[in-house]
Amino acid sequence: MQGMPFCTRCGNRVADDARFCPACGQALGASPAAFPAFTPSPTPLDYTIQGDNLQVVRIRLQPGQEIYAEAGKMVYKTGNVSWESRMSGQSLGDKLWGALKRKLMGESLFWTYFRADSPGEVGFAGSYPGRIQAFDLKPGQSILVQRDAFLCAQSSVKLDIAFVKRIGAGLLGGEGFILEKLTGPGTAFIHAGGDAVEFTLAPGDALQVDTGCIVGFDETVDYDVQFAGGIKTAIFGGEGLFLATLRGPGRAILQSMTLEKLRRELTPVRTGGDERSALEALGGIFGSED
């Protein structure tokens, strides 16, 4: 049986009779039009974040500015904004290694790049209710964010994989061993579920958090996962057996809603309340997404 064809620009599967790729808009059967050579513009990014708990970031691109985003995050763009999906990296080896790292981070294989030759606008939003936060990163400045938090960034911002340094945090934390590392210079945007709460931790300050509620933190913040007090509290307190501990100095950003909590609330059959049963709490030993 003959397989479905693929788009030559972004690699997306398309129907046999399709004339355009539904993912990137490339005309099928045509050679993908490559962007011309690009030098990042030093002009600061002009943007506004609108909305309450269903926020949209509106980015007004100037000639020479380019941003990239996770597939499916774009809401709209003006007609003069060009876009293409491509792998990052110069050589084939760099592209393949970057694709592997993005799969480990839970991201798509391709980034979507947006550029305007004349002033244009493009908007992005998260995949579920929440708030958008911008980070103006200086050269070499980094922030660690959980998987699925990344929304979009200037092309000068490097997104890479980061592994948690402690075995306990990787095995017991809801985020696993892998985080995403955003390094400047440039502006990057992340999405937090529900409302975002920001803390500035002084050296030695500690904050204990539900593991799934961590959105991001500065590279200077120490991250670990520890047992949540006594047995009775861990099993019947509704928060699971483990809590993440963030220790300063640095900034930490939390979210009030996680995808796991949203799924539980939308489940047709509920036992009432928001607490987990003892068996559900014990199940947190073997992994949790909350």
Backbone bond lengths (Angstrom), bond angles and torsions (degrees), N, CA, C in turn:
res aa  C-N    CA-C-N  psi(-1)  N-CA   C-N-CA  omega(-1)  CA-C   N-CA-C  phi
1 M - - - 1.453 - - 1.521 108.86 -
2 Q 1.293 116.88 133.20 1.454 121.34 -177.43 1.520 110.08 -74.90
3 G 1.325 117.40 133.74 1.458 121.84 -178.61 1.519 111.17 -78.91
4 M 1.330 114.23 165.93 1.458 120.31 178.46 1.518 109.69 -70.58
5 P 1.341 118.44 144.19 1.469 120.43 179.03 1.516 111.16 -72.55
6 F 1.327 115.03 165.57 1.454 122.21 -179.23 1.526 109.35 -119.50
7 C 1.339 115.33 149.73 1.463 120.66 173.87 1.523 108.73 -71.60
8 T 1.336 117.25 134.08 1.467 121.10 -178.59 1.516 112.26 -75.70
9 R 1.322 117.99 -13.70 1.464 120.16 179.91 1.523 111.54 -90.74
10 C 1.354 118.19 -53.00 1.465 120.45 -173.04 1.515 113.80 -111.39
11 G 1.343 119.10 -7.81 1.452 121.19 178.31 1.511 114.13 82.23
12 N 1.344 118.86 5.13 1.457 121.92 -179.38 1.537 111.09 -71.91
13 R 1.333 116.84 141.36 1.464 120.52 175.48 1.524 110.00 -71.77
14 V 1.314 116.23 139.16 1.463 121.26 -179.11 1.519 109.08 -132.62
15 A 1.318 115.05 160.18 1.460 120.49 179.07 1.525 110.72 -70.12
16 D 1.338 116.24 156.41 1.462 120.98 -177.08 1.528 112.05 -60.08
17 D 1.342 117.05 -35.90 1.469 120.09 -175.40 1.521 112.85 -97.66
18 A 1.359 118.25 9.16 1.466 121.25 -178.09 1.527 110.62 -72.29
19 R 1.332 116.31 141.65 1.452 121.83 177.39 1.522 111.88 -98.81
20 F 1.349 116.00 -24.92 1.456 121.11 179.69 1.525 108.93 -133.73
21 C 1.317 115.60 149.41 1.468 120.80 176.87 1.529 108.73 -74.00
22 P 1.344 119.07 126.82 1.467 120.33 -179.90 1.520 112.90 -70.03
23 A 1.336 117.98 -16.55 1.468 120.69 -177.45 1.520 112.60 -86.71
24 C 1.352 116.93 -46.29 1.474 119.01 -174.06 1.531 113.40 -119.37
25 G 1.338 118.41 -7.86 1.452 121.01 177.75 1.508 115.62 83.83
26 Q 1.346 117.60 2.40 1.462 121.53 -179.62 1.528 110.81 -64.15
27 A 1.348 116.48 134.54 1.459 120.51 174.39 1.522 109.20 -68.40
28 L 1.311 117.48 123.61 1.461 121.47 -176.02 1.521 109.91 -72.33
29 G 1.307 115.71 139.21 1.457 121.45 -178.09 1.508 111.98 91.41
30 A 1.346 116.76 -6.56 1.470 120.46 178.84 1.514 109.48 -105.84
31 S 1.300 116.03 153.82 1.463 120.22 177.61 1.515 109.09 -71.47
32 P 1.347 119.17 135.52 1.451 120.50 -179.82 1.525 111.55 -63.76
33 A 1.327 115.10 132.37 1.465 119.82 -179.82 1.513 109.49 -80.68
34 A 1.294 116.68 115.76 1.457 121.18 -177.75 1.520 110.26 -80.24
35 F 1.335 115.95 147.03 1.446 120.06 174.46 1.521 108.45 -68.15
36 P 1.336 118.36 145.78 1.465 119.68 174.93 1.515 110.64 -66.65
37 A 1.335 115.65 169.08 1.462 120.60 179.25 1.520 109.45 -54.47
38 F 1.334 115.63 137.97 1.460 119.91 -171.19 1.521 111.38 -124.74
39 T 1.332 116.03 132.17 1.459 122.92 171.65 1.519 107.37 -118.84
40 P 1.346 118.49 119.03 1.461 120.25 -176.41 1.522 112.39 -55.22
41 S 1.327 115.56 137.53 1.459 120.99 178.08 1.522 109.77 -80.35
42 P 1.353 118.04 138.41 1.469 120.48 178.59 1.520 112.82 -76.46
43 T 1.332 118.91 -5.57 1.456 122.08 -178.15 1.525 110.35 -65.35
44 P 1.355 118.18 127.95 1.465 119.92 177.94 1.519 111.57 -59.04
45 L 1.307 116.11 149.24 1.456 121.66 -177.30 1.525 110.03 -72.78
46 D 1.329 116.23 132.87 1.465 122.57 178.19 1.532 107.80 -98.34
47 Y 1.331 117.19 117.61 1.463 119.69 -176.24 1.526 110.16 -151.23
48 T 1.314 116.26 159.73 1.463 123.55 170.06 1.521 107.52 -137.09
49 I 1.330 116.32 147.59 1.467 122.57 176.39 1.511 107.06 -110.19
50 Q 1.323 116.61 118.90 1.457 121.85 -174.80 1.517 110.72 -117.18
51 G 1.335 114.51 152.79 1.456 120.28 177.30 1.512 111.28 106.15
52 D 1.330 114.81 177.10 1.454 120.67 179.71 1.517 109.41 -107.80
53 N 1.330 118.34 -88.43 1.458 120.36 179.29 1.522 112.77 -104.62
54 L 1.299 117.11 11.27 1.468 123.12 171.81 1.518 106.62 -131.79
55 Q 1.307 116.22 62.08 1.455 121.17 -167.92 1.523 113.26 -77.23
56 V 1.328 113.82 152.93 1.460 123.52 175.42 1.522 107.63 -128.00
57 V 1.334 117.51 133.95 1.455 120.41 172.70 1.524 107.68 -97.45
58 R 1.318 115.92 123.98 1.463 122.59 179.56 1.523 108.36 -102.33
59 I 1.316 116.55 115.13 1.465 121.94 -175.85 1.521 108.91 -109.78
60 R 1.317 115.94 121.78 1.463 121.66 179.88 1.528 107.92 -98.72
61 L 1.311 115.23 105.33 1.465 121.74 -175.90 1.529 110.67 -82.41
62 Q 1.313 115.46 137.33 1.447 122.34 172.50 1.526 108.78 -102.66
63 P 1.340 117.72 159.02 1.470 119.25 178.67 1.523 111.40 -53.41
64 G 1.323 116.22 130.87 1.452 121.39 -179.77 1.513 114.32 94.33
65 Q 1.341 117.96 -6.97 1.459 120.48 177.58 1.525 110.36 -94.48
66 E 1.321 116.16 144.77 1.463 121.53 -179.45 1.519 108.91 -141.03
67 I 1.322 116.55 140.11 1.459 121.81 175.37 1.521 108.51 -130.63
68 Y 1.325 115.90 158.92 1.463 120.42 175.29 1.516 108.83 -130.35
69 A 1.330 115.92 155.87 1.461 120.83 -174.60 1.518 110.00 -146.64
70 E 1.315 114.25 160.23 1.454 120.97 172.61 1.531 108.44 -68.27
71 A 1.333 116.75 143.53 1.464 121.33 -178.92 1.522 110.53 -57.81
72 G 1.325 116.16 136.32 1.449 121.85 176.01 1.513 115.56 88.54
73 K 1.341 119.29 1.86 1.458 121.58 -177.88 1.524 112.87 -92.38
74 M 1.339 118.14 -15.39 1.461 120.20 -178.86 1.514 110.57 -71.23
75 V 1.334 116.09 137.96 1.460 122.76 175.78 1.524 110.39 -100.63
76 Y 1.336 117.48 -43.32 1.458 121.69 -179.45 1.520 108.49 -159.27
77 K 1.329 116.03 166.38 1.460 122.75 170.15 1.505 108.69 -154.64
78 T 1.328 117.17 152.62 1.452 120.37 174.28 1.527 109.17 -76.35
79 G 1.327 115.58 158.74 1.457 120.14 -172.52 1.509 114.80 -62.96
80 N 1.334 118.03 -24.53 1.463 119.84 -177.32 1.526 112.58 -87.16
81 V 1.337 117.90 0.77 1.463 121.49 176.68 1.528 108.81 -87.50
82 S 1.322 116.39 117.46 1.464 121.39 177.81 1.519 109.53 -83.23
83 W 1.328 115.76 149.36 1.457 119.59 178.00 1.514 110.35 -144.90
84 E 1.312 115.12 148.65 1.448 121.26 175.18 1.527 109.40 -154.85
85 S 1.302 116.07 149.79 1.459 121.61 176.31 1.518 108.50 -99.74
86 R 1.321 115.77 131.54 1.453 119.29 -179.96 1.521 110.32 -156.70
87 M 1.319 114.73 160.99 1.452 120.73 174.45 1.520 108.78 -82.96
88 S 1.320 116.38 146.01 1.456 120.35 176.35 1.526 109.49 -82.21
89 G 1.334 116.15 157.91 1.455 120.72 -179.44 1.509 111.59 112.11
90 Q 1.335 116.34 154.32 1.455 121.43 -177.65 1.521 112.15 -90.02
91 S 1.319 116.96 -50.66 1.465 120.63 -177.93 1.520 110.60 -92.89
92 L 1.339 115.97 168.26 1.458 120.93 177.85 1.529 110.25 -61.86
93 G 1.342 116.38 -39.77 1.455 119.79 178.23 1.512 112.46 -61.55
94 D 1.359 116.74 -41.79 1.462 121.04 177.78 1.527 110.89 -62.72
95 K 1.326 115.77 -40.83 1.463 119.96 -179.44 1.526 111.07 -65.08
96 L 1.337 116.91 -44.14 1.461 120.12 -179.16 1.523 111.34 -67.48
97 W 1.339 116.58 -41.14 1.454 120.29 178.55 1.524 110.31 -65.43
98 G 1.337 116.94 -39.97 1.463 120.09 177.11 1.516 111.73 -64.29
99 A 1.350 116.89 -39.02 1.461 120.20 178.56 1.522 111.28 -64.13
100 L 1.340 116.70 -40.17 1.456 120.80 178.65 1.529 110.81 -63.27
101 K 1.328 116.82 -43.95 1.456 120.20 179.78 1.527 110.89 -64.44
102 R 1.338 117.99 -37.93 1.460 119.92 179.36 1.523 111.11 -66.41
103 K 1.321 117.87 -35.52 1.463 119.95 176.50 1.522 110.47 -65.57
104 L 1.338 116.70 -39.44 1.463 119.75 177.20 1.525 110.99 -64.23
105 M 1.338 117.02 -32.39 1.452 121.30 179.52 1.521 112.24 -82.14
106 G 1.345 117.27 -4.39 1.452 120.30 -178.88 1.509 113.75 81.82
107 E 1.332 117.93 13.73 1.462 122.47 179.45 1.530 110.00 -95.36
108 S 1.325 116.14 169.88 1.455 120.57 177.71 1.525 109.89 -75.58
109 L 1.335 116.36 162.93 1.457 120.63 -177.84 1.519 112.37 -68.48
110 F 1.328 116.85 -27.70 1.461 121.27 -175.06 1.527 110.16 -116.81
111 W 1.332 116.59 141.77 1.450 122.31 166.48 1.528 108.04 -90.86
112 T 1.324 116.62 152.74 1.455 121.53 173.08 1.530 107.76 -105.11
113 Y 1.352 116.19 123.29 1.464 121.99 -177.28 1.529 109.40 -103.80
114 F 1.334 116.16 140.66 1.460 122.75 -178.37 1.523 108.68 -126.54
115 R 1.338 115.06 134.97 1.462 121.23 -179.55 1.523 109.70 -149.54
116 A 1.328 116.17 145.11 1.456 121.64 178.66 1.519 109.55 -123.35
117 D 1.351 116.34 131.44 1.456 120.75 174.93 1.521 111.65 -81.48
118 S 1.326 116.05 -19.54 1.462 122.82 171.85 1.523 106.66 -133.07
119 P 1.339 118.53 163.27 1.467 119.37 -175.83 1.530 112.43 -51.47
120 G 1.322 116.51 127.64 1.464 122.61 -178.79 1.512 110.23 -146.05
121 E 1.316 115.89 178.27 1.464 120.43 -176.01 1.517 110.45 -140.24
122 V 1.331 115.23 145.72 1.457 121.71 176.08 1.521 107.66 -142.54
123 G 1.344 116.29 144.12 1.458 120.92 -177.68 1.517 111.60 -122.11
124 F 1.347 116.15 146.07 1.460 121.94 -179.24 1.524 109.41 -133.39
125 A 1.326 115.78 152.15 1.462 121.37 177.23 1.513 109.05 -148.31
126 G 1.327 116.30 160.04 1.451 121.31 176.86 1.517 111.81 -74.59
127 S 1.331 116.08 174.23 1.459 121.65 -176.61 1.523 112.79 -89.27
128 Y 1.332 118.20 -7.60 1.456 121.66 178.89 1.526 107.91 -151.58
129 P 1.343 119.56 164.96 1.467 121.21 -174.07 1.515 112.10 -54.98
130 G 1.326 115.80 134.31 1.455 119.92 -179.28 1.506 111.35 174.22
131 R 1.319 115.32 -169.65 1.451 121.72 -176.43 1.519 110.24 -123.32
132 I 1.321 115.07 152.17 1.457 122.45 -178.13 1.520 108.90 -106.66
133 Q 1.317 115.94 137.99 1.461 121.08 179.01 1.520 109.27 -127.73
134 A 1.331 115.47 137.04 1.459 121.75 -179.77 1.514 110.18 -102.30
135 F 1.335 115.96 145.60 1.456 122.71 176.02 1.524 108.43 -127.58
136 D 1.321 116.48 118.94 1.461 121.53 174.72 1.522 107.21 -92.91
137 L 1.321 116.27 96.44 1.457 121.98 -172.72 1.527 110.67 -89.12
138 K 1.315 115.84 133.42 1.452 121.70 175.41 1.533 109.25 -80.35
139 P 1.345 118.12 164.61 1.466 119.94 177.90 1.527 111.36 -54.92
140 G 1.332 116.10 124.08 1.452 121.55 179.34 1.516 114.86 84.63
141 Q 1.337 118.37 -10.95 1.461 120.75 179.25 1.525 109.96 -77.17
142 S 1.341 116.80 136.88 1.465 121.02 -175.52 1.522 110.63 -128.70
143 I 1.318 114.72 153.68 1.450 122.40 171.62 1.523 107.71 -136.72
144 L 1.329 116.99 141.37 1.458 122.71 178.20 1.521 108.78 -100.12
145 V 1.323 116.55 132.70 1.464 120.80 -179.85 1.521 108.98 -130.77
146 Q 1.321 115.53 156.59 1.448 119.86 178.94 1.527 110.00 -72.94
147 R 1.324 115.12 159.19 1.459 119.93 176.07 1.521 109.87 -60.20
148 D 1.314 116.89 144.00 1.465 125.54 -179.55 1.522 113.23 79.39
149 A 1.351 119.06 -3.27 1.464 120.20 179.71 1.525 111.43 -82.31
150 F 1.340 118.15 -27.75 1.464 121.00 -175.74 1.518 110.98 -64.90
151 L 1.342 115.69 135.35 1.459 121.87 179.05 1.527 110.86 -112.92
152 C 1.333 117.81 -60.98 1.458 121.66 178.98 1.522 108.34 -164.05
153 A 1.336 116.44 167.73 1.461 120.98 -179.11 1.516 109.52 -162.86
154 Q 1.338 115.02 160.62 1.458 119.42 170.85 1.527 109.18 -64.38
155 S 1.326 115.73 151.68 1.463 119.35 -176.48 1.523 112.49 -66.79
156 S 1.340 117.76 -15.17 1.467 120.45 176.44 1.531 112.09 -76.98
157 V 1.343 117.45 -13.53 1.465 121.42 178.93 1.523 109.16 -85.15
158 K 1.306 116.34 129.59 1.461 121.88 -179.65 1.525 109.72 -94.83
159 L 1.320 116.91 127.64 1.457 122.07 174.99 1.516 108.20 -108.02
160 D 1.322 116.12 123.40 1.461 120.63 -177.48 1.517 109.40 -136.65
161 I 1.311 115.08 171.18 1.450 121.62 179.26 1.518 109.17 -86.67
162 A 1.334 116.40 144.87 1.461 121.50 177.19 1.519 107.96 -135.45
163 F 1.319 116.49 133.36 1.455 122.03 179.02 1.527 109.52 -100.75
164 V 1.335 116.26 137.43 1.454 119.32 176.07 1.526 108.91 -65.22
165 K 1.327 116.27 145.76 1.458 120.85 -170.64 1.519 113.20 -83.96
166 R 1.326 117.76 -16.41 1.453 120.43 -175.02 1.524 110.88 -112.79
167 I 1.323 116.10 136.58 1.463 120.82 -177.68 1.522 110.74 -63.29
168 G 1.334 116.55 -40.21 1.456 119.61 -179.16 1.517 112.17 -61.31
169 A 1.329 116.73 -41.13 1.464 120.37 179.37 1.523 110.74 -63.98
170 G 1.327 116.97 -38.09 1.459 120.03 -179.22 1.509 113.09 -72.41
171 L 1.330 117.05 -40.32 1.462 120.81 -176.63 1.518 112.20 -76.81
172 L 1.329 118.07 -37.85 1.450 121.47 -169.92 1.513 113.36 -105.09
173 G 1.320 117.51 -19.09 1.461 120.34 -178.37 1.514 111.83 -77.96
174 G 1.332 116.33 148.66 1.456 120.30 -179.61 1.512 113.69 -66.07
175 E 1.347 118.19 -17.23 1.453 121.09 -178.24 1.518 112.72 -91.68
176 G 1.358 118.08 -7.60 1.457 119.96 -179.43 1.519 111.19 72.40
177 F 1.324 116.20 -159.91 1.461 121.50 -176.84 1.526 112.83 -82.40
178 I 1.320 118.21 -15.78 1.458 121.12 -166.99 1.519 111.71 -108.95
179 L 1.329 115.45 129.41 1.451 123.14 170.65 1.525 107.77 -124.55
180 E 1.335 116.71 171.70 1.454 121.93 176.83 1.523 108.84 -107.65
181 K 1.323 116.22 139.83 1.459 121.99 -177.83 1.524 109.21 -117.28
182 L 1.325 116.66 119.97 1.456 123.34 177.48 1.516 108.58 -105.36
183 T 1.344 117.20 126.01 1.457 122.18 -176.05 1.520 109.70 -125.80
184 G 1.341 116.50 131.80 1.450 122.46 -179.22 1.519 112.92 -76.85
185 P 1.347 115.06 175.91 1.456 126.48 20.58 1.524 113.45 -90.19
186 G 1.344 115.13 154.87 1.454 120.43 175.23 1.514 111.86 132.47
187 T 1.317 115.74 178.20 1.459 123.08 -178.71 1.518 109.69 -104.89
188 A 1.321 116.31 132.90 1.460 122.71 178.16 1.521 108.75 -127.11
189 F 1.327 115.87 151.19 1.462 121.71 -178.12 1.526 109.31 -125.03
190 I 1.337 115.31 135.20 1.461 120.10 175.20 1.524 108.88 -123.79
191 H 1.334 115.36 160.96 1.460 121.94 -177.89 1.521 108.92 -118.76
192 A 1.349 116.38 129.68 1.463 122.36 177.37 1.515 109.27 -114.58
193 G 1.336 116.83 139.74 1.455 120.68 179.72 1.523 111.52 -73.49
194 G 1.332 116.75 138.61 1.464 120.42 -178.45 1.510 110.61 69.23
195 D 1.331 116.73 -127.30 1.460 122.34 176.83 1.520 109.88 -106.03
196 A 1.322 116.10 153.45 1.461 122.31 178.97 1.529 109.17 -101.98
197 V 1.336 116.25 137.99 1.461 122.93 177.16 1.520 107.68 -122.76
198 E 1.327 116.69 127.58 1.463 120.73 -175.84 1.525 110.85 -112.97
199 F 1.326 115.51 137.07 1.459 122.40 177.29 1.532 108.81 -124.02
200 T 1.329 115.65 143.73 1.456 121.52 170.92 1.526 107.07 -112.58
201 L 1.328 116.02 108.71 1.457 121.68 -174.43 1.517 110.53 -92.43
202 A 1.328 116.03 129.70 1.466 121.36 174.29 1.525 108.66 -79.33
203 P 1.324 117.85 164.13 1.467 119.94 177.90 1.530 111.47 -53.88
204 G 1.312 116.78 125.19 1.452 121.69 179.73 1.516 114.69 90.98
205 D 1.339 118.90 -16.93 1.464 121.26 177.60 1.523 109.67 -65.45
206 A 1.329 116.53 138.74 1.461 121.23 -179.06 1.524 110.07 -123.01
207 L 1.311 115.83 142.81 1.458 123.01 178.93 1.519 107.89 -132.17
208 Q 1.348 117.03 123.19 1.460 121.62 178.79 1.524 108.84 -99.68
209 V 1.334 115.77 128.83 1.456 121.31 -168.21 1.526 109.86 -136.97
210 D 1.328 116.51 145.62 1.464 121.27 166.52 1.525 106.95 -56.70
211 T 1.326 117.63 127.50 1.465 120.77 -170.28 1.528 113.21 -56.45
212 G 1.326 117.78 -38.18 1.457 119.89 -178.05 1.505 114.14 -73.30
213 C 1.346 117.52 -13.30 1.465 121.11 -177.25 1.521 112.95 -86.58
214 I 1.321 118.24 -2.58 1.462 120.89 178.08 1.524 109.18 -80.27
215 V 1.328 116.68 125.51 1.462 121.55 176.60 1.522 110.38 -98.73
216 G 1.325 117.05 -49.08 1.458 119.82 -178.18 1.513 110.66 -166.79
217 F 1.337 115.66 164.41 1.453 121.09 177.79 1.520 109.04 -159.29
218 D 1.346 115.00 156.80 1.454 120.36 179.17 1.526 110.34 -64.35
219 E 1.321 115.04 156.33 1.453 120.50 -178.84 1.529 111.51 -64.10
220 T 1.331 117.25 -21.10 1.468 121.08 -179.27 1.527 112.60 -79.34
221 V 1.326 118.17 -12.03 1.464 122.04 -177.93 1.527 109.81 -82.44
222 D 1.331 116.20 132.51 1.460 122.11 177.79 1.526 109.35 -85.42
223 Y 1.339 116.17 135.57 1.463 122.02 -175.03 1.518 109.28 -122.48
224 D 1.351 115.91 126.12 1.454 120.60 177.47 1.525 108.41 -147.87
225 V 1.327 116.55 165.59 1.462 122.21 177.64 1.519 107.99 -122.91
226 Q 1.346 116.41 130.40 1.448 121.31 -175.93 1.516 111.20 -130.53
227 F 1.329 115.25 160.88 1.458 121.82 179.61 1.526 110.15 -64.22
228 A 1.332 116.80 138.28 1.466 121.88 -173.40 1.523 111.64 -89.07
229 G 1.326 117.22 68.15 1.455 120.86 173.18 1.510 113.61 73.05
230 G 1.345 116.29 -145.16 1.452 121.97 -176.45 1.524 112.98 -74.07
231 I 1.333 115.33 165.52 1.465 121.80 -178.78 1.522 111.30 -60.90
232 K 1.343 117.14 -46.40 1.465 120.19 -176.79 1.522 111.03 -62.98
233 T 1.339 116.64 -42.51 1.469 120.22 179.30 1.523 110.54 -65.31
234 A 1.337 117.01 -40.85 1.462 120.46 -177.81 1.513 111.37 -65.81
235 I 1.351 116.57 -39.86 1.472 119.75 -174.51 1.515 111.87 -81.83
236 F 1.351 117.20 -41.97 1.456 120.02 -172.25 1.530 113.58 -107.43
237 G 1.320 117.42 0.51 1.461 119.15 -178.24 1.510 114.29 -80.74
238 G 1.342 117.07 -8.51 1.462 120.08 176.31 1.498 114.73 83.38
239 E 1.327 119.61 2.51 1.459 121.97 -177.55 1.515 113.39 -113.24
240 G 1.317 118.18 2.72 1.450 120.03 -179.86 1.514 111.48 88.08
241 L 1.329 116.29 -177.62 1.454 121.90 -174.04 1.519 113.84 -87.26
242 F 1.331 118.16 -17.57 1.451 120.32 -171.24 1.523 111.32 -132.35
243 L 1.327 114.90 149.09 1.455 122.58 174.62 1.521 108.67 -126.79
244 A 1.323 115.77 147.03 1.462 120.38 174.80 1.526 108.61 -83.31
245 T 1.316 116.09 141.13 1.462 121.96 176.97 1.520 108.63 -115.42
246 L 1.316 115.92 121.21 1.460 122.87 175.76 1.521 107.62 -106.89
247 R 1.333 117.10 126.71 1.460 121.53 -176.29 1.535 109.46 -123.65
248 G 1.337 115.55 129.24 1.451 121.49 -175.96 1.519 113.49 -71.47
249 P 1.348 114.89 173.14 1.469 126.61 17.88 1.533 112.79 -90.45
250 G 1.340 114.07 155.14 1.452 119.64 174.76 1.516 112.41 138.96
251 R 1.307 114.80 179.25 1.452 122.49 -177.56 1.517 110.28 -101.61
252 A 1.329 116.11 141.57 1.463 121.89 177.52 1.523 108.72 -131.39
253 I 1.329 116.43 138.85 1.459 122.26 -179.34 1.521 108.47 -122.39
254 L 1.338 115.95 129.09 1.453 122.59 -178.87 1.525 109.74 -115.90
255 Q 1.338 115.86 160.66 1.459 121.38 175.91 1.525 109.32 -120.86
256 S 1.331 115.73 146.11 1.462 120.05 -176.52 1.519 112.85 -85.63
257 M 1.327 117.72 -14.12 1.458 121.00 -179.87 1.517 109.74 -134.77
258 T 1.317 115.76 137.49 1.459 121.07 175.31 1.518 109.14 -115.28
259 L 1.327 115.88 161.39 1.458 119.57 177.90 1.524 111.45 -61.19
260 E 1.328 117.18 -36.05 1.462 120.14 -179.95 1.526 111.28 -64.97
261 K 1.328 117.01 -41.86 1.461 119.88 177.01 1.517 111.31 -64.92
262 L 1.322 116.43 -39.41 1.457 120.32 178.68 1.525 110.55 -63.58
263 R 1.332 116.69 -41.60 1.469 119.74 177.85 1.525 111.06 -62.53
264 R 1.341 117.53 -40.71 1.456 120.12 -179.84 1.523 111.32 -63.60
265 E 1.339 116.46 -39.94 1.456 120.12 -179.23 1.531 111.94 -68.39
266 L 1.320 116.21 -29.78 1.466 120.52 -178.34 1.518 112.41 -89.06
267 T 1.324 117.91 -4.74 1.459 120.65 179.07 1.521 109.43 -66.30
268 P 1.349 118.65 129.69 1.475 120.58 -176.61 1.521 113.75 -58.17
269 V 1.330 117.97 -41.12 1.465 121.33 -176.42 1.520 108.06 -103.06
270 R 1.345 115.17 116.79 1.457 120.67 179.60 1.515 109.13 -127.77
271 T 1.303 116.77 150.70 1.459 121.72 179.10 1.514 111.92 -91.49
272 G 1.350 117.45 -1.50 1.456 121.30 179.59 1.511 112.05 99.64
273 G 1.326 115.20 142.93 1.457 119.91 179.67 1.505 111.74 74.06
274 D 1.329 114.91 -174.43 1.455 120.94 -177.98 1.519 112.32 -114.20
275 E 1.336 116.49 2.45 1.441 117.77 -175.45 1.514 111.08 -82.13
276 R 1.309 116.30 154.57 1.449 121.89 176.30 1.512 109.26 -91.03
277 S 1.305 115.69 150.50 1.448 119.46 175.54 1.515 109.63 -72.73
278 A 1.346 114.63 169.99 1.459 118.86 179.52 1.519 111.18 -60.89
279 L 1.341 116.60 -40.35 1.467 119.67 179.77 1.516 110.96 -65.93
280 E 1.350 116.74 -38.48 1.467 118.71 178.63 1.516 110.46 -66.05
281 A 1.324 116.60 -38.15 1.457 119.64 179.14 1.523 110.90 -65.83
282 L 1.353 115.81 -42.59 1.458 118.79 177.74 1.513 111.53 -62.93
283 G 1.352 115.97 -31.74 1.453 119.50 178.64 1.509 112.91 -64.24
284 G 1.349 117.54 -19.16 1.453 120.60 178.47 1.517 113.29 -63.81
285 I 1.335 117.48 -17.59 1.448 120.15 178.10 1.515 110.64 -61.38
286 F 1.319 116.00 -37.70 1.448 121.13 -172.82 1.507 113.32 -93.47
287 G 1.319 117.43 1.03 1.470 120.06 175.86 1.497 110.47 137.39
288 S 1.319 115.44 142.89 1.448 122.02 179.44 1.499 108.41 -147.54
289 E 1.330 116.37 146.90 1.465 120.25 175.03 1.514 111.06 -103.84
290 D 1.313 116.64 5.35 1.467 120.82 -176.14 1.510 111.57 -96.01
